[in-house]
Amino acid sequence: MPELTTYNPFDYLLTDQELATYLTDAYDEEDPAVFIVALGHAVRHRGVAQIAEAAGLNRESLYKVLNGKVKPKWHTVHSLMRALGVRVTIAA
C-alpha cells in the first residue's frame, strides 16, 4: 500500500492571482476570522520573517496576530496585505 502524505492545497497557490482569489474568497465569508486565517496561510507561505520585515512588524507581534489570540487592527491587516502584494477592491 502506498504511503499517504499530508496534502496542503495552499502549497499549490503559486501565482499572485491565485493568492488574491484565495484571499477574496476568504474575505467574502460571514466570519471575519476566516479572512485572518487565510491571511495567516498566505504570510506563512511567503515567509513570516520576510513579510514581517516588509510590513514593518516584528515577528513576535505577527505570530500573535496569526495565532488568533488577538484581533488585528486594520493598519496591521493593511500592512500585511501590502507586504503580500495584494489590495482590496471595493465594488457595488
C-alpha positions in Angstrom: 0.0 0.0 0.0 1.4 3.4 -0.9 2.3 5.8 1.9 0.0 8.7 2.4 1.4 12.2 2.8 -0.2 15.4 4.1 -1.9 17.4 1.4 -2.0 21.2 1.9 -3.7 22.9 -1.1 -2.1 26.2 -0.2 1.2 24.7 -1.2 -0.1 24.8 -4.8 -1.1 28.5 -4.8 1.8 29.7 -6.8 0.7 32.8 -8.6 -0.3 36.2 -7.2 -3.7 35.8 -8.9 -4.3 32.5 -7.1 -3.3 34.1 -3.8 -5.6 37.1 -4.5 -8.5 34.8 -5.3 -7.9 32.7 -2.2 -8.0 35.8 0.0 -11.0 37.3 -1.8 -13.0 34.1 -1.2 -12.0 34.1 2.5 -13.0 37.8 2.8 -16.4 37.0 1.3 -17.2 34.6 4.2 -19.5 35.8 7.0 -17.0 35.3 9.8 -14.1 37.8 9.6 -11.8 35.2 11.4 -11.8 33.2 8.1 -10.0 36.0 6.4 -7.5 36.4 9.2 -6.8 32.6 9.0 -6.4 32.8 5.2 -4.1 35.9 5.6 -2.0 33.8 8.0 -1.7 31.0 5.5 -0.5 33.5 2.9 2.0 35.0 5.3 3.4 31.6 6.3 3.5 30.5 2.6 5.6 33.6 1.6 7.7 33.5 4.8 6.9 35.1 8.2 10.3 36.9 8.6 10.2 38.3 5.1 6.6 39.5 5.3 7.1 40.9 8.9 10.0 43.0 7.7 8.1 44.2 4.6 5.1 45.1 6.7 7.2 46.9 9.4 6.2 44.4 12.1 8.2 42.3 14.4 7.8 38.6 14.1 6.5 38.1 17.6 3.6 40.6 17.0 2.9 38.9 13.7 2.7 35.5 15.3 0.2 36.8 17.9 -2.0 38.1 15.0 -1.7 34.8 13.1 -2.5 32.5 16.0 -5.9 34.1 16.5 -5.4 35.2 20.1 -5.7 38.9 19.2 -7.9 40.7 16.8 -5.7 42.6 14.5 -6.2 46.3 13.8 -6.9 47.4 10.3 -3.5 49.0 10.0 -1.9 45.6 10.6 -4.1 43.8 8.1 -3.5 46.5 5.5 0.3 46.4 6.1 0.3 42.6 5.7 -1.7 42.8 2.5 0.6 45.4 1.1 3.6 43.2 2.0 1.9 40.3 0.2 1.3 42.4 -2.8 -2.5 42.3 -2.7 -5.0 45.1 -2.3 -8.7 45.5 -1.5 -11.1 46.5 -4.3 -14.5 47.9 -3.4 -17.3 47.3 -5.8 -21.1 47.7 -5.8 
